[in-house]
Structure formats: structure tokens, C-alpha cells
Amino acid sequence: MNMGCVLFGLSPEEALRGATVNAAQALGLDDRGSIGPGKLADLAVWDVQSPAELSYSLGHNPCRRVFKAGVPSNGR
């Protein structure tokens, strides 16, 4: 997301959408990319106030929890 914002001039919201909804759509994964009924619930919970913190903050990992198919992952 940082590269999308810094190098290509995307807003943090555009970069986040590109990394989630648009990426899933480009890969033909209709059951992912956003939260909703019938989706797999692959998601990350971030400790941030806005998408800008994901785009510009370097040097720490604000990811608090990861879920894969609705189940907490062993990762973080």
C-alpha cells in the first residue's frame, strides 16, 4: 500500500481497495475481498485509526489478529 500511495499517487483508501476488493475480483475470487454474507471471512484486524496508517507507517506491525475462513490464524 505504501508504494501505491507514495509512487503512484493513490489515496490510502484507493490503495486499500486495490489490495482487497479489486485484487480478489482480478483473481476471480468472488468469495473474498470484502466482508459480507457468504464470504470466507479471510481478514486482518488492524490497530489503526485510518487506512493512512497502513500506507505510511513503517517499522512496526499494527496487525492484531488474522482470520482465515473465519477461524483465528496461528500467525498473529
PDB file of N, CA, C and O in Angstrom:
ATOM      1  N   MET A   1       0.830  -1.178   0.000  1.00  0.00           N
ATOM      2  CA  MET A   1       0.000   0.000   0.000  1.00  0.00           C
ATOM      3  C   MET A   1       0.876   1.243   0.000  1.00  0.00           C
ATOM      4  O   MET A   1       0.534   2.247  -0.624  1.00  0.00           O
ATOM      5  N   ASN A   2       1.998   1.178   0.695  1.00  0.00           N
ATOM      6  CA  ASN A   2       2.891   2.334   0.735  1.00  0.00           C
ATOM      7  C   ASN A   2       3.332   2.711  -0.668  1.00  0.00           C
ATOM      8  O   ASN A   2       3.313   3.890  -1.022  1.00  0.00           O
ATOM      9  N   MET A   3       3.725   1.744  -1.466  1.00  0.00           N
ATOM     10  CA  MET A   3       4.174   2.038  -2.832  1.00  0.00           C
ATOM     11  C   MET A   3       3.049   2.631  -3.668  1.00  0.00           C
ATOM     12  O   MET A   3       3.279   3.550  -4.454  1.00  0.00           O
ATOM     13  N   GLY A   4       1.834   2.115  -3.505  1.00  0.00           N
ATOM     14  CA  GLY A   4       0.698   2.649  -4.248  1.00  0.00           C
ATOM     15  C   GLY A   4       0.474   4.121  -3.946  1.00  0.00           C
ATOM     16  O   GLY A   4       0.160   4.908  -4.838  1.00  0.00           O
ATOM     17  N   CYS A   5       0.639   4.485  -2.681  1.00  0.00           N
ATOM     18  CA  CYS A   5       0.425   5.884  -2.278  1.00  0.00           C
ATOM     19  C   CYS A   5       1.607   6.762  -2.658  1.00  0.00           C
ATOM     20  O   CYS A   5       1.431   7.819  -3.263  1.00  0.00           O
ATOM     21  N   VAL A   6       2.801   6.328  -2.307  1.00  0.00           N
ATOM     22  CA  VAL A   6       3.989   7.162  -2.498  1.00  0.00           C
ATOM     23  C   VAL A   6       4.401   7.243  -3.963  1.00  0.00           C
ATOM     24  O   VAL A   6       4.668   8.332  -4.470  1.00  0.00           O
ATOM     25  N   LEU A   7       4.456   6.107  -4.646  1.00  0.00           N
ATOM     26  CA  LEU A   7       4.956   6.093  -6.022  1.00  0.00           C
ATOM     27  C   LEU A   7       3.888   6.375  -7.074  1.00  0.00           C
ATOM     28  O   LEU A   7       4.185   6.938  -8.127  1.00  0.00           O
ATOM     29  N   PHE A   8       2.650   5.985  -6.791  1.00  0.00           N
ATOM     30  CA  PHE A   8       1.617   6.092  -7.816  1.00  0.00           C
ATOM     31  C   PHE A   8       0.513   7.091  -7.484  1.00  0.00           C
ATOM     32  O   PHE A   8      -0.429   7.256  -8.259  1.00  0.00           O
ATOM     33  N   GLY A   9       0.624   7.755  -6.342  1.00  0.00           N
ATOM     34  CA  GLY A   9      -0.305   8.820  -6.008  1.00  0.00           C
ATOM     35  C   GLY A   9      -1.711   8.385  -5.622  1.00  0.00           C
ATOM     36  O   GLY A   9      -2.640   9.191  -5.674  1.00  0.00           O
ATOM     37  N   LEU A  10      -1.886   7.118  -5.233  1.00  0.00           N
ATOM     38  CA  LEU A  10      -3.205   6.671  -4.782  1.00  0.00           C
ATOM     39  C   LEU A  10      -3.473   7.201  -3.384  1.00  0.00           C
ATOM     40  O   LEU A  10      -2.543   7.411  -2.605  1.00  0.00           O
ATOM     41  N   SER A  11      -4.732   7.414  -3.070  1.00  0.00           N
ATOM     42  CA  SER A  11      -5.082   7.741  -1.689  1.00  0.00           C
ATOM     43  C   SER A  11      -4.977   6.443  -0.884  1.00  0.00           C
ATOM     44  O   SER A  11      -5.027   5.360  -1.468  1.00  0.00           O
ATOM     45  N   PRO A  12      -4.833   6.529   0.441  1.00  0.00           N
ATOM     46  CA  PRO A  12      -4.797   5.303   1.244  1.00  0.00           C
ATOM     47  C   PRO A  12      -6.045   4.431   1.039  1.00  0.00           C
ATOM     48  O   PRO A  12      -5.952   3.204   1.029  1.00  0.00           O
ATOM     49  N   GLU A  13      -7.186   5.056   0.881  1.00  0.00           N
ATOM     50  CA  GLU A  13      -8.421   4.296   0.654  1.00  0.00           C
ATOM     51  C   GLU A  13      -8.375   3.563  -0.688  1.00  0.00           C
ATOM     52  O   GLU A  13      -8.814   2.417  -0.783  1.00  0.00           O
ATOM     53  N   GLU A  14      -7.848   4.215  -1.718  1.00  0.00           N
ATOM     54  CA  GLU A  14      -7.725   3.571  -3.037  1.00  0.00           C
ATOM     55  C   GLU A  14      -6.744   2.409  -2.978  1.00  0.00           C
ATOM     56  O   GLU A  14      -6.990   1.359  -3.572  1.00  0.00           O
ATOM     57  N   ALA A  15      -5.635   2.586  -2.265  1.00  0.00           N
ATOM     58  CA  ALA A  15      -4.649   1.512  -2.141  1.00  0.00           C
ATOM     59  C   ALA A  15      -5.220   0.321  -1.381  1.00  0.00           C
ATOM     60  O   ALA A  15      -4.974  -0.827  -1.753  1.00  0.00           O
ATOM     61  N   LEU A  16      -5.978   0.583  -0.324  1.00  0.00           N
ATOM     62  CA  LEU A  16      -6.598  -0.499   0.450  1.00  0.00           C
ATOM     63  C   LEU A  16      -7.610  -1.250  -0.400  1.00  0.00           C
ATOM     64  O   LEU A  16      -7.650  -2.480  -0.372  1.00  0.00           O
ATOM     65  N   ARG A  17      -8.416  -0.536  -1.142  1.00  0.00           N
ATOM     66  CA  ARG A  17      -9.396  -1.187  -2.026  1.00  0.00           C
ATOM     67  C   ARG A  17      -8.689  -2.012  -3.105  1.00  0.00           C
ATOM     68  O   ARG A  17      -9.140  -3.103  -3.455  1.00  0.00           O
ATOM     69  N   GLY A  18      -7.593  -1.489  -3.622  1.00  0.00           N
ATOM     70  CA  GLY A  18      -6.824  -2.221  -4.631  1.00  0.00           C
ATOM     71  C   GLY A  18      -6.227  -3.506  -4.090  1.00  0.00           C
ATOM     72  O   GLY A  18      -6.090  -4.487  -4.821  1.00  0.00           O
ATOM     73  N   ALA A  19      -5.868  -3.506  -2.803  1.00  0.00           N
ATOM     74  CA  ALA A  19      -5.260  -4.684  -2.191  1.00  0.00           C
ATOM     75  C   ALA A  19      -6.292  -5.684  -1.669  1.00  0.00           C
ATOM     76  O   ALA A  19      -5.930  -6.789  -1.265  1.00  0.00           O
ATOM     77  N   THR A  20      -7.559  -5.311  -1.674  1.00  0.00           N
ATOM     78  CA  THR A  20      -8.594  -6.189  -1.139  1.00  0.00           C
ATOM     79  C   THR A  20      -9.645  -6.509  -2.201  1.00  0.00           C
ATOM     80  O   THR A  20      -9.550  -7.533  -2.877  1.00  0.00           O
ATOM     81  N   VAL A  21     -10.617  -5.666  -2.347  1.00  0.00           N
ATOM     82  CA  VAL A  21     -11.748  -5.913  -3.249  1.00  0.00           C
ATOM     83  C   VAL A  21     -11.294  -6.097  -4.699  1.00  0.00           C
ATOM     84  O   VAL A  21     -11.664  -7.071  -5.354  1.00  0.00           O
ATOM     85  N   ASN A  22     -10.492  -5.155  -5.190  1.00  0.00           N
ATOM     86  CA  ASN A  22     -10.082  -5.230  -6.594  1.00  0.00           C
ATOM     87  C   ASN A  22      -9.142  -6.397  -6.864  1.00  0.00           C
ATOM     88  O   ASN A  22      -9.206  -7.006  -7.932  1.00  0.00           O
ATOM     89  N   ALA A  23      -8.264  -6.720  -5.905  1.00  0.00           N
ATOM     90  CA  ALA A  23      -7.363  -7.860  -6.078  1.00  0.00           C
ATOM     91  C   ALA A  23      -8.149  -9.165  -6.149  1.00  0.00           C
ATOM     92  O   ALA A  23      -7.881 -10.006  -7.007  1.00  0.00           O
ATOM     93  N   ALA A  24      -9.115  -9.337  -5.254  1.00  0.00           N
ATOM     94  CA  ALA A  24      -9.937 -10.553  -5.270  1.00  0.00           C
ATOM     95  C   ALA A  24     -10.714 -10.656  -6.581  1.00  0.00           C
ATOM     96  O   ALA A  24     -10.811 -11.734  -7.168  1.00  0.00           O
ATOM     97  N   GLN A  25     -11.261  -9.543  -7.031  1.00  0.00           N
ATOM     98  CA  GLN A  25     -12.019  -9.542  -8.281  1.00  0.00           C
ATOM     99  C   GLN A  25     -11.114  -9.911  -9.456  1.00  0.00           C
ATOM    100  O   GLN A  25     -11.513 -10.690 -10.321  1.00  0.00           O
ATOM    101  N   ALA A  26      -9.907  -9.361  -9.494  1.00  0.00           N
ATOM    102  CA  ALA A  26      -8.979  -9.651 -10.583  1.00  0.00           C
ATOM    103  C   ALA A  26      -8.592 -11.125 -10.620  1.00  0.00           C
ATOM    104  O   ALA A  26      -8.314 -11.667 -11.689  1.00  0.00           O
ATOM    105  N   LEU A  27      -8.572 -11.779  -9.451  1.00  0.00           N
ATOM    106  CA  LEU A  27      -8.235 -13.194  -9.372  1.00  0.00           C
ATOM    107  C   LEU A  27      -9.448 -14.103  -9.497  1.00  0.00           C
ATOM    108  O   LEU A  27      -9.319 -15.326  -9.441  1.00  0.00           O
ATOM    109  N   GLY A  28     -10.624 -13.512  -9.666  1.00  0.00           N
ATOM    110  CA  GLY A  28     -11.845 -14.304  -9.805  1.00  0.00           C
ATOM    111  C   GLY A  28     -12.303 -14.928  -8.498  1.00  0.00           C
ATOM    112  O   GLY A  28     -13.000 -15.943  -8.512  1.00  0.00           O
ATOM    113  N   LEU A  29     -11.927 -14.343  -7.375  1.00  0.00           N
ATOM    114  CA  LEU A  29     -12.295 -14.869  -6.061  1.00  0.00           C
ATOM    115  C   LEU A  29     -13.485 -14.097  -5.519  1.00  0.00           C
ATOM    116  O   LEU A  29     -13.329 -13.181  -4.712  1.00  0.00           O
ATOM    117  N   ASP A  30     -14.662 -14.470  -5.962  1.00  0.00           N
ATOM    118  CA  ASP A  30     -15.889 -13.760  -5.579  1.00  0.00           C
ATOM    119  C   ASP A  30     -16.249 -13.923  -4.111  1.00  0.00           C
ATOM    120  O   ASP A  30     -17.048 -13.153  -3.579  1.00  0.00           O
ATOM    121  N   ASP A  31     -15.661 -14.929  -3.445  1.00  0.00           N
ATOM    122  CA  ASP A  31     -15.988 -15.185  -2.047  1.00  0.00           C
ATOM    123  C   ASP A  31     -15.042 -14.478  -1.082  1.00  0.00           C
ATOM    124  O   ASP A  31     -15.067 -14.762   0.116  1.00  0.00           O
ATOM    125  N   ARG A  32     -14.204 -13.559  -1.579  1.00  0.00           N
ATOM    126  CA  ARG A  32     -13.253 -12.809  -0.752  1.00  0.00           C
ATOM    127  C   ARG A  32     -13.148 -11.367  -1.201  1.00  0.00           C
ATOM    128  O   ARG A  32     -13.749 -10.959  -2.195  1.00  0.00           O
ATOM    129  N   GLY A  33     -12.369 -10.603  -0.446  1.00  0.00           N
ATOM    130  CA  GLY A  33     -12.092  -9.226  -0.831  1.00  0.00           C
ATOM    131  C   GLY A  33     -12.894  -8.192  -0.080  1.00  0.00           C
ATOM    132  O   GLY A  33     -12.519  -7.020  -0.035  1.00  0.00           O
ATOM    133  N   SER A  34     -14.000  -8.617   0.512  1.00  0.00           N
ATOM    134  CA  SER A  34     -14.823  -7.718   1.326  1.00  0.00           C
ATOM    135  C   SER A  34     -15.567  -8.558   2.359  1.00  0.00           C
ATOM    136  O   SER A  34     -15.590  -9.786   2.274  1.00  0.00           O
ATOM    137  N   ILE A  35     -16.167  -7.894   3.321  1.00  0.00           N
ATOM    138  CA  ILE A  35     -16.919  -8.584   4.367  1.00  0.00           C
ATOM    139  C   ILE A  35     -18.390  -8.585   3.986  1.00  0.00           C
ATOM    140  O   ILE A  35     -18.952  -7.540   3.656  1.00  0.00           O
ATOM    141  N   GLY A  36     -19.014  -9.759   4.030  1.00  0.00           N
ATOM    142  CA  GLY A  36     -20.429  -9.846   3.708  1.00  0.00           C
ATOM    143  C   GLY A  36     -20.924 -11.273   3.793  1.00  0.00           C
ATOM    144  O   GLY A  36     -20.126 -12.200   3.928  1.00  0.00           O
ATOM    145  N   PRO A  37     -22.240 -11.464   3.716  1.00  0.00           N
ATOM    146  CA  PRO A  37     -22.823 -12.807   3.767  1.00  0.00           C
ATOM    147  C   PRO A  37     -22.266 -13.681   2.653  1.00  0.00           C
ATOM    148  O   PRO A  37     -22.159 -13.246   1.507  1.00  0.00           O
ATOM    149  N   GLY A  38     -21.916 -14.905   2.994  1.00  0.00           N
ATOM    150  CA  GLY A  38     -21.410 -15.857   2.016  1.00  0.00           C
ATOM    151  C   GLY A  38     -19.927 -15.727   1.713  1.00  0.00           C
ATOM    152  O   GLY A  38     -19.383 -16.517   0.943  1.00  0.00           O
ATOM    153  N   LYS A  39     -19.270 -14.745   2.306  1.00  0.00           N
ATOM    154  CA  LYS A  39     -17.830 -14.560   2.096  1.00  0.00           C
ATOM    155  C   LYS A  39     -17.059 -15.469   3.063  1.00  0.00           C
ATOM    156  O   LYS A  39     -17.603 -15.890   4.084  1.00  0.00           O
ATOM    157  N   LEU A  40     -15.792 -15.773   2.743  1.00  0.00           N
ATOM    158  CA  LEU A  40     -14.999 -16.693   3.545  1.00  0.00           C
ATOM    159  C   LEU A  40     -14.478 -16.119   4.859  1.00  0.00           C
ATOM    160  O   LEU A  40     -14.014 -16.878   5.710  1.00  0.00           O
ATOM    161  N   ALA A  41     -14.540 -14.849   5.040  1.00  0.00           N
ATOM    162  CA  ALA A  41     -14.046 -14.191   6.259  1.00  0.00           C
ATOM    163  C   ALA A  41     -12.542 -14.374   6.423  1.00  0.00           C
ATOM    164  O   ALA A  41     -12.061 -14.676   7.515  1.00  0.00           O
ATOM    165  N   ASP A  42     -11.808 -14.190   5.337  1.00  0.00           N
ATOM    166  CA  ASP A  42     -10.357 -14.060   5.414  1.00  0.00           C
ATOM    167  C   ASP A  42     -10.107 -12.581   5.683  1.00  0.00           C
ATOM    168  O   ASP A  42     -10.327 -11.747   4.805  1.00  0.00           O
ATOM    169  N   LEU A  43      -9.652 -12.251   6.882  1.00  0.00           N
ATOM    170  CA  LEU A  43      -9.477 -10.841   7.191  1.00  0.00           C
ATOM    171  C   LEU A  43      -8.409 -10.627   8.246  1.00  0.00           C
ATOM    172  O   LEU A  43      -8.043 -11.541   8.986  1.00  0.00           O
ATOM    173  N   ALA A  44      -7.918  -9.397   8.297  1.00  0.00           N
ATOM    174  CA  ALA A  44      -6.956  -8.972   9.308  1.00  0.00           C
ATOM    175  C   ALA A  44      -7.577  -7.845  10.111  1.00  0.00           C
ATOM    176  O   ALA A  44      -8.283  -6.996   9.568  1.00  0.00           O
ATOM    177  N   VAL A  45      -7.309  -7.844  11.408  1.00  0.00           N
ATOM    178  CA  VAL A  45      -7.775  -6.791  12.297  1.00  0.00           C
ATOM    179  C   VAL A  45      -6.573  -5.898  12.596  1.00  0.00           C
ATOM    180  O   VAL A  45      -5.568  -6.352  13.143  1.00  0.00           O
ATOM    181  N   TRP A  46      -6.689  -4.633  12.232  1.00  0.00           N
ATOM    182  CA  TRP A  46      -5.590  -3.683  12.365  1.00  0.00           C
ATOM    183  C   TRP A  46      -5.850  -2.719  13.506  1.00  0.00           C
ATOM    184  O   TRP A  46      -6.988  -2.302  13.720  1.00  0.00           O
ATOM    185  N   ASP A  47      -4.803  -2.359  14.243  1.00  0.00           N
ATOM    186  CA  ASP A  47      -4.887  -1.367  15.307  1.00  0.00           C
ATOM    187  C   ASP A  47      -4.492  -0.010  14.725  1.00  0.00           C
ATOM    188  O   ASP A  47      -3.415   0.513  15.011  1.00  0.00           O
ATOM    189  N   VAL A  48      -5.387   0.549  13.901  1.00  0.00           N
ATOM    190  CA  VAL A  48      -5.161   1.845  13.267  1.00  0.00           C
ATOM    191  C   VAL A  48      -6.457   2.647  13.288  1.00  0.00           C
ATOM    192  O   VAL A  48      -7.546   2.086  13.415  1.00  0.00           O
ATOM    193  N   GLN A  49      -6.328   3.954  13.165  1.00  0.00           N
ATOM    194  CA  GLN A  49      -7.492   4.826  13.138  1.00  0.00           C
ATOM    195  C   GLN A  49      -7.997   5.065  11.717  1.00  0.00           C
ATOM    196  O   GLN A  49      -9.175   5.361  11.521  1.00  0.00           O
ATOM    197  N   SER A  50      -7.103   4.937  10.715  1.00  0.00           N
ATOM    198  CA  SER A  50      -7.488   5.188   9.327  1.00  0.00           C
ATOM    199  C   SER A  50      -6.572   4.406   8.393  1.00  0.00           C
ATOM    200  O   SER A  50      -5.486   3.994   8.801  1.00  0.00           O
ATOM    201  N   PRO A  51      -6.990   4.196   7.149  1.00  0.00           N
ATOM    202  CA  PRO A  51      -6.136   3.495   6.175  1.00  0.00           C
ATOM    203  C   PRO A  51      -4.795   4.180   5.945  1.00  0.00           C
ATOM    204  O   PRO A  51      -3.840   3.528   5.523  1.00  0.00           O
ATOM    205  N   ALA A  52      -4.701   5.471   6.211  1.00  0.00           N
ATOM    206  CA  ALA A  52      -3.433   6.190   6.029  1.00  0.00           C
ATOM    207  C   ALA A  52      -2.338   5.593   6.906  1.00  0.00           C
ATOM    208  O   ALA A  52      -1.172   5.584   6.515  1.00  0.00           O
ATOM    209  N   GLU A  53      -2.696   5.098   8.079  1.00  0.00           N
ATOM    210  CA  GLU A  53      -1.697   4.496   8.959  1.00  0.00           C
ATOM    211  C   GLU A  53      -1.125   3.213   8.365  1.00  0.00           C
ATOM    212  O   GLU A  53       0.024   2.871   8.643  1.00  0.00           O
ATOM    213  N   LEU A  54      -1.889   2.509   7.566  1.00  0.00           N
ATOM    214  CA  LEU A  54      -1.383   1.311   6.896  1.00  0.00           C
ATOM    215  C   LEU A  54      -0.475   1.675   5.726  1.00  0.00           C
ATOM    216  O   LEU A  54       0.433   0.919   5.378  1.00  0.00           O
ATOM    217  N   SER A  55      -0.721   2.815   5.132  1.00  0.00           N
ATOM    218  CA  SER A  55       0.007   3.225   3.940  1.00  0.00           C
ATOM    219  C   SER A  55       1.333   3.898   4.238  1.00  0.00           C
ATOM    220  O   SER A  55       2.287   3.737   3.476  1.00  0.00           O
ATOM    221  N   TYR A  56       1.416   4.631   5.306  1.00  0.00           N
ATOM    222  CA  TYR A  56       2.599   5.454   5.557  1.00  0.00           C
ATOM    223  C   TYR A  56       3.424   5.040   6.760  1.00  0.00           C
ATOM    224  O   TYR A  56       4.579   5.450   6.878  1.00  0.00           O
ATOM    225  N   SER A  57       2.874   4.252   7.643  1.00  0.00           N
ATOM    226  CA  SER A  57       3.590   3.850   8.842  1.00  0.00           C
ATOM    227  C   SER A  57       4.523   2.683   8.530  1.00  0.00           C
ATOM    228  O   SER A  57       4.073   1.624   8.093  1.00  0.00           O
ATOM    229  N   LEU A  58       5.811   2.875   8.753  1.00  0.00           N
ATOM    230  CA  LEU A  58       6.791   1.816   8.519  1.00  0.00           C
ATOM    231  C   LEU A  58       7.516   1.498   9.826  1.00  0.00           C
ATOM    232  O   LEU A  58       7.638   2.363  10.693  1.00  0.00           O
ATOM    233  N   GLY A  59       7.989   0.283   9.968  1.00  0.00           N
ATOM    234  CA  GLY A  59       8.797  -0.070  11.125  1.00  0.00           C
ATOM    235  C   GLY A  59       8.064  -0.780  12.243  1.00  0.00           C
ATOM    236  O   GLY A  59       8.697  -1.193  13.214  1.00  0.00           O
ATOM    237  N   HIS A  60       6.762  -0.937  12.144  1.00  0.00           N
ATOM    238  CA  HIS A  60       6.035  -1.736  13.131  1.00  0.00           C
ATOM    239  C   HIS A  60       4.844  -2.400  12.455  1.00  0.00           C
ATOM    240  O   HIS A  60       4.404  -1.980  11.385  1.00  0.00           O
ATOM    241  N   ASN A  61       4.336  -3.434  13.095  1.00  0.00           N
ATOM    242  CA  ASN A  61       3.232  -4.196  12.526  1.00  0.00           C
ATOM    243  C   ASN A  61       1.968  -3.968  13.350  1.00  0.00           C
ATOM    244  O   ASN A  61       1.855  -4.500  14.454  1.00  0.00           O
ATOM    245  N   PRO A  62       1.007  -3.182  12.830  1.00  0.00           N
ATOM    246  CA  PRO A  62      -0.211  -2.913  13.582  1.00  0.00           C
ATOM    247  C   PRO A  62      -1.272  -4.017  13.466  1.00  0.00           C
ATOM    248  O   PRO A  62      -2.393  -3.839  13.942  1.00  0.00           O
ATOM    249  N   CYS A  63      -0.939  -5.137  12.849  1.00  0.00           N
ATOM    250  CA  CYS A  63      -1.897  -6.237  12.705  1.00  0.00           C
ATOM    251  C   CYS A  63      -2.080  -6.923  14.055  1.00  0.00           C
ATOM    252  O   CYS A  63      -1.115  -7.397  14.654  1.00  0.00           O
ATOM    253  N   ARG A  64      -3.314  -6.971  14.525  1.00  0.00           N
ATOM    254  CA  ARG A  64      -3.601  -7.554  15.836  1.00  0.00           C
ATOM    255  C   ARG A  64      -4.141  -8.978  15.755  1.00  0.00           C
ATOM    256  O   ARG A  64      -3.943  -9.769  16.677  1.00  0.00           O
ATOM    257  N   ARG A  65      -4.817  -9.306  14.668  1.00  0.00           N
ATOM    258  CA  ARG A  65      -5.414 -10.640  14.548  1.00  0.00           C
ATOM    259  C   ARG A  65      -5.646 -10.963  13.081  1.00  0.00           C
ATOM    260  O   ARG A  65      -5.966 -10.076  12.290  1.00  0.00           O
ATOM    261  N   VAL A  66      -5.488 -12.213  12.720  1.00  0.00           N
ATOM    262  CA  VAL A  66      -5.739 -12.674  11.355  1.00  0.00           C
ATOM    263  C   VAL A  66      -6.725 -13.830  11.427  1.00  0.00           C
ATOM    264  O   VAL A  66      -6.597 -14.723  12.264  1.00  0.00           O
ATOM    265  N   PHE A  67      -7.713 -13.798  10.532  1.00  0.00           N
ATOM    266  CA  PHE A  67      -8.688 -14.884  10.443  1.00  0.00           C
ATOM    267  C   PHE A  67      -8.638 -15.453   9.032  1.00  0.00           C
ATOM    268  O   PHE A  67      -8.574 -14.705   8.056  1.00  0.00           O
ATOM    269  N   LYS A  68      -8.667 -16.759   8.930  1.00  0.00           N
ATOM    270  CA  LYS A  68      -8.742 -17.443   7.638  1.00  0.00           C
ATOM    271  C   LYS A  68      -9.990 -18.303   7.647  1.00  0.00           C
ATOM    272  O   LYS A  68     -10.120 -19.206   8.474  1.00  0.00           O
ATOM    273  N   ALA A  69     -10.905 -18.031   6.734  1.00  0.00           N
ATOM    274  CA  ALA A  69     -12.212 -18.706   6.674  1.00  0.00           C
ATOM    275  C   ALA A  69     -12.939 -18.589   8.007  1.00  0.00           C
ATOM    276  O   ALA A  69     -13.624 -19.520   8.430  1.00  0.00           O
ATOM    277  N   GLY A  70     -12.788 -17.443   8.670  1.00  0.00           N
ATOM    278  CA  GLY A  70     -13.490 -17.184   9.917  1.00  0.00           C
ATOM    279  C   GLY A  70     -12.829 -17.751  11.162  1.00  0.00           C
ATOM    280  O   GLY A  70     -13.337 -17.567  12.268  1.00  0.00           O
ATOM    281  N   VAL A  71     -11.711 -18.433  11.001  1.00  0.00           N
ATOM    282  CA  VAL A  71     -11.020 -19.054  12.118  1.00  0.00           C
ATOM    283  C   VAL A  71      -9.742 -18.278  12.417  1.00  0.00           C
ATOM    284  O   VAL A  71      -8.986 -17.971  11.495  1.00  0.00           O
ATOM    285  N   PRO A  72      -9.479 -17.949  13.703  1.00  0.00           N
ATOM    286  CA  PRO A  72      -8.234 -17.248  14.011  1.00  0.00           C
ATOM    287  C   PRO A  72      -7.025 -18.037  13.537  1.00  0.00           C
ATOM    288  O   PRO A  72      -6.954 -19.252  13.721  1.00  0.00           O
ATOM    289  N   SER A  73      -6.091 -17.353  12.936  1.00  0.00           N
ATOM    290  CA  SER A  73      -4.871 -17.969  12.425  1.00  0.00           C
ATOM    291  C   SER A  73      -3.831 -18.042  13.525  1.00  0.00           C
ATOM    292  O   SER A  73      -3.893 -17.285  14.494  1.00  0.00           O
ATOM    293  N   ASN A  74      -2.880 -18.946  13.384  1.00  0.00           N
ATOM    294  CA  ASN A  74      -1.784 -19.061  14.338  1.00  0.00           C
ATOM    295  C   ASN A  74      -0.776 -17.933  14.167  1.00  0.00           C
ATOM    296  O   ASN A  74       0.052 -17.693  15.045  1.00  0.00           O
ATOM    297  N   GLY A  75      -0.849 -17.240  13.028  1.00  0.00           N
ATOM    298  CA  GLY A  75       0.121 -16.199  12.715  1.00  0.00           C
ATOM    299  C   GLY A  75       0.263 -15.157  13.794  1.00  0.00           C
ATOM    300  O   GLY A  75       1.243 -15.171  14.539  1.00  0.00           O
ATOM    301  N   ARG A  76      -0.670 -14.272  13.896  1.00  0.00           N
ATOM    302  CA  ARG A  76      -0.559 -13.187  14.871  1.00  0.00           C
ATOM    303  C   ARG A  76      -1.845 -13.001  15.611  1.00  0.00           C
ATOM    304  O   ARG A  76      -1.940 -12.129  16.475  1.00  0.00           O
TER     305      ARG A  76
END
